[in-house]
Amino acid sequence: MVSLTRWKCVTLAAICSGLLCGCFPSGQRDQDEEKEPHFLTGRSRVNQMDYKGAIESFSKALEVNPRSAKAHFELGWLYEEKDPDPAAAIYHYEQYLKLRPGAENAGTIRLRIQGAKQELAKTVLPMPSTPGIQRDLEKLAERNRELEEELEKCRTQYGARAVNTNPVSAPGPGAGRTAQSPGPAPSAPRMDSHSPPAATDAARTNAGRIHKVQAGESPSSIARKYGVKLDRLMAVNPGLNPKRLQVGQTLNIPPS
C-alpha cells in the first residue's frame, strides 16, 4: 500500500513537472497553439496577403502565450520574407529553436538565421576598401579625365570647321559685302550704249559683285548668267551645297 501511494506521488510529480516545463509531445503543443484565436486570425491574414495584419495577430498570440513556438516561427518567416526586418527575424527564429530544440526543421531554421545575420551585416558594415579596389577607382578617374580632354578637343575642332565652312565669312571677291552690310555701293562702271548685257554683267563681276539667289535658280544657271565656270563659282563659295540652295542666299561671283 505504501509502495502504491509512493508510485502515485511520483507519477503526479512527473505530470506537474511536464505542465511546468511544457514537455508534452510537440504535436499536441502545436495543435493547442494553432487553436489560439489570435493565431488563427494571423493565418487567415496571411492567406489574404495582409502581412502587416498577420504580424499584429501573431504578436497578440504571443502576448496570450509567450511560449507559443508556432507564433515565433510565423513571425520569423514574416519578418524574413514579407516585411523585411532581419533583427526581428533572428529573434523570433531563435526563440522558436529555444522552445523546440529538437524540431525537424531546426537545421533549416539555423540556415535562415545565418542568412538573416548576413543581411543585417550589410546594413551596418561599410564596404571594405582594398588596395585593388582603390587602384581601379584611380584608373577610372584618370580615364574619365582623358575622355573629357578628348571631348573638349573635338568641340574645338568642330567649332573651327563650322567657321571655315560659313559661306558669308569665306574669303573671295566681294566677301564681307552682303545685302545687309552697311556701306557705300560700288561705283557703277561706265557703260557703252553698244555694249551687250553680258559685258555689263562681266564688268559688275570684276568689280566684286555678289549674287542674291532668286527662286528657281541653281549654281549652273547663276554661273551661266555671269559667264563663269561652275567649278570656279563653287571654289569661291566653299561649303555651298548645290542641292540646298535657298532663296535669298548670297553667293560670291568670281571674276570672269
Buried (B, 14 or more C-beta within 10 A) or exposed (E): EEEEEEEEEEEEEEEEEEEEEEEEEBEEBBEBBBEBEBBEBBBEBBEEEBBEBBBBBBBBBBEEBEEBBBBBBBBBBBBBEBBEBBEBBBBBBBBBBEBBEEBEEEEEBEEBBEBBEEBBEEEEEEEEEEEEEEEEEEEEEEEEEEEEEEEEEEEEEEEEEEEEEEBEEBEBBBBEBEEEEEEEEEEEBEEEEEEEEEBBBBBBBBBBBBBEBEEEBEBEEBBEBBEBEBEBBBEBBBEBEEEEBEEEBBBBBBEB
